[in-house]
Amino acid sequence: MAQQKLWWQHGIIYQIYPRSFHDTNADGIGDLPGIIQHLDYLQDLGVDGIWLSPINPSPDRDFGYDVSDYNAIDPKFGTMQDFDTLLTEAHQRGIHIILDLVLNHTSDLHPWFQESLKSRENPYHDWYLWHDPAPDGDYPNNWISIFGGPAWEYNRELNQYYYHMFTPQQPDLNWRNPQVRQEMLDIFRFWLDRGVDGFRLDVFNEYFKDKDFRNNPRKPGIHLLPFDRYEHIYDTSQPEMFPLLKEIRGIVDSYPERYVVGETFLADAVHARLYIGPDLLHAGFDYGYAKSPWGARSFGNAIAFWDALHGEEAWPNYFLNNHDTPRSSVRYVTGENDARLKLLAGMHLTVRGTPYLYYGEEIGMRDTRYRRRELQDPVGKRYWPLNKGRDGCRSPMQWDASPHAGFSSAQPWLRSNPDYPQRNVQAQSEDPHSLYHFYKQLIQLRRENPALYAGALDLLPLENELVLVYKRTAAEQQALIALNFSNREQEVSVPAPEAKVPENESQAWQLLFAGNDLVNSTFSEGNVHLPPYGVAILIA
Ligand code: GLC
């Protein structure tokens, strides 16, 4: 592993859902000037990069994940000039910008799709996955959309179906068409030339489908959702993705210090790892950690597994939250107490890998509960009440106790969580014991200590089912982290640090963080006391 400090590897990346961060023009929707206004806040928090959920023009059937122009900024978010200002201002603060590229599908209102609808002979027709009906007029095959129903939508004029993995308003592109491929690769160049630092590739392993459109085999067992009744071997993860990723990486690497992280779709961790490498993706996401049940053993196993999969050749990343899943504050906590979130932060910011934070995580924002008639997300609208959709984790950022949480002076696109008068950035910055200060202190420690941002990871055998202990070892420093997953006090025995030079065998640890507080005391070996949900960080 290179010794050079790389921003995407050793730093922290903060995901912003732009609709929900800060609205400056009173239309109820967040915007780029709103992000610019808070760059000082993000710099002070200590983040190295921002991943922006899509900001391209979109009819918002899936809120930006249905793009109608890849080389422009949606006017509801601002102008290209605002974007350039955001880049410049972020870079001045040492903050990198990562764009979300949604290249598997476009919006049905994208001019390419509108053209492709005109006739079978139209030059854009083959840009999408059109297929004749089966001889009996039925769907071309048994593929299902993950957002519900068959993945094929019929068009009477053309007497053909088109394929969509997501909503019918998100037709999948035909990546086997050389013009599509060229056009897509030019999108990377367009944004790299403007100065962006990297990309998050939305459902990238979905780009190619089986060229013969074979039926997916049935999966054994009983599954509630039709989508889950099939093995998705023909509608996702085709081998053509590997040469394409190499080409993408070649483009990205022709610019200095750029980064590309992929969202693998429907793949397990082992499979997701296959796409990461020196000539593939820099990193990829996996839900194993975020979906871990509460507990030292299960989180330890999730970390050990993902870490080992990466080995020394690759760098893991970790997220507890994103725009697609209920927040950790409601997955692991009932009520308002933040003790468990502090413990999770202690883990998240000390594992080997790039920690991703999701806006509002640093103040423990809770999911907002919306009534059915308030729903915006197509997933919630379709599956209510089985699945209430993803609006809950997308509610407006809670800046202060003023109306609409200081997010907007108008009614926001999604109602603010009613807890905002108590839970907001301003209140927590004034309280030294808040979750916000906890995150800030840990981020600071991570930034200052090479063992924490760069060290190898070794889990220590569990002596106590309730406490997770691991070591981080860098060339110049070692760290030991102990995390108490229980609501009772625990003691953990800490071995002496490993001697770095033989003649200096009795080195001592420095205890940097104990329980809930920054401390600075020396500690040779013996028992460390952990209060309920307490964190200890020692370095030597
Ligand atoms: C990804 C996005 C999700 C979106 C889907 C379709 O999974 O994270 O929000 O709905 O792709 O683009």
Residues whose N, C-alpha, C, O or C-beta is under 5 A from the ligand:
A	BS01	GLC	D62 Y65 F166 D202 V203 D324
